[in-house]
Amino acid sequence: MKKPFVTASRHAPRRTVMALCLGAALANHASAQEVPQVVVNASLDEPYAPSHATVGGKTPQRLVDIPQSATVFSAERIRDQNLFTLGDLMQQAPGVSVMPFDGANPDFRARGYGMELSYDGIPASQAGSGQQEFELALYERVEVLRGPSGVTAGAGQPGGVINFVRKR
């Protein structure tokens, strides 16, 4: 009877046993075909990870320069995840609660406070709660700022801002 190639004792480390098993398996499959090389390229301009946002003001700022938590939903992400209304989108936003307002329109809250709306970085006159929902196909991206918007844009809600950036 032939002795097994790998023996394990209760004192041998598991990594050593695993390495020996892998070596035995590779020795048995020496005639295996070569695996083609896989090259992965990445860029910083990913459609799901934009680097700039206008939620902190009218001009685009890098996300790391905005003093509050910000999330950007690009048009590609909105399309790929089938987010048709603002209520659908805000359910995907971290740190935001979506609750019914009047039975038809939702109420958005971050950090316990209501959120306001802005378009292209310019604050709107209405609050974000109970607004009629429009289809998101009109917008290039939707930016969600959680925290007081008064830090970057003057007076504002302590909950945050939902900024709609229109397609140009």
N, C-alpha and C positions, 0 to 999 in steps of 0.2 A: 504494500500500500504506500502510495506516494504522500509525503508530508505536504500540508497546505503551505502556500507561499506566504500568507499573512497569518500571523498568530497574534492574538490580543490577550494581554493579561490585565488583571484589574488595576495594575499600577501604571500601565502605558497610557500616555495622554491620548485623547481621542483624535487630536489633529495628526499625530504620528500614524495612527491606524488608518485614518482617512487618506493620508498621503501615500501610504503603502498600497492601499486598495486602488487608488487612482493610478499609481505606477504600474501595478499588475494589469489593470484594464488597458492602459495605453500600450503595454508590451504585447498584449494579446491582439491588439488591433493595429499592428504596425503597417498593415497593408491598406489602411484606410486612405480615402482620397483627401487631398489637401482642401482645406476650407478657404474660400475666397476672402480676401481682405475687405473689411468693411470700413469705410471712411465716413465720419459724421462731421458735417460742417454746421456751425451755428452762427447767427448774427445777432447783434443787439437790437435790431429793428424787427422784432417778432410781432405779428399782428395781434397776438393775445397779450403781449406785455409792452404796451407803449411806454416810452420813457418820459414824455411830457404831458402836462394837463393844464387846462385853463381854469380849473375850479378854484384856484387860489387867487385869481384876479383875471384881468382881461388879456394879459399876455401869457403865452405858454411858459410854464416853469417846469424844471425837472421835478420828478416826484419826490426825490430825496430832499429838495429844498422847501417843500410844503410842510409846515410845522404840525399838521394834523394827519390822521390816517385818511388816505385817499385810495379809491378803487376806480379803475377805468375799464369800462366795457366797450370794446371796439365793435365796429359793424360786423366783422368776421365772427367774433364770439357771439354776438346777438343772433346772427343768422344761424350759426352752427348749433347753438343750444335751443333754437326755436323760441326765443324770448319775444313775444309779440307785443305785450303791453308793459307799462312801467311796473305794474304789480308783479308780473313774472320776473322782471329783471331785479327788482328790489328783494325778492325772495332769495336770490343768489348772492346778494351783497352781504359781506360779513359785518356783523355788528348792527344790523338794521332789523327792526321788528315791523312786520306788515300785519295790520289789523283792519277789520272792517270799519268803515266810517259811517256810511249811511245805507249799507246794504248792497250798494252797487260799486262804489268807489272806495279804494283802500286808504288807510292812514299810515304814514311812514314815520317811524320814530327811531332815533339813534341816541343812545345814552339817556333814555327816558324823556327826551324832548322832541317836539315836532321838527320836521325838516322843511326848508324853503326851496323854492325853485329858482333857477337862473338859466338864461339862454345865452350861449356864447360868452359866458363869464359876466354877463350883466344881470344883476338881481331883478327878478320879476316882482310885481306888486302883490301877488297872491302867495299864500302859504301853500305848502305841498300837500296838505291833508284835504281829502275829499275832492280833488280835482278830477275832471273828466280825463280818462286815459286815452291817449292817441297812440296810433301804431308807431313803433320805433324805427320803421324803415326810413323815416324822414331825417334821421340823425346819423352823423358820421361816428359818433361815440357818445356815451353817457358817462359822466364822471360823478362819483359819489364822495363827498367830503364828510367825514364824521368828526364832530367837534365844533366849537364855536367858529362861525364864519366871520365874525367881527374882527378876528385877528388879521385877516388878509383883505377884507372888503368893507370895512366900516361896520355899521350896525347890522346885526343879523341874528338868526336863531341860534341858541346854544346847541341844538341837536346836530345841525349840519346843513349841507346844501346838496341838491341834485342839479347838476349842470348838464344841459343838453347842448351839444355842439352840432350845429346844422351842417349838412353837406353843402359844399360850395360848387 
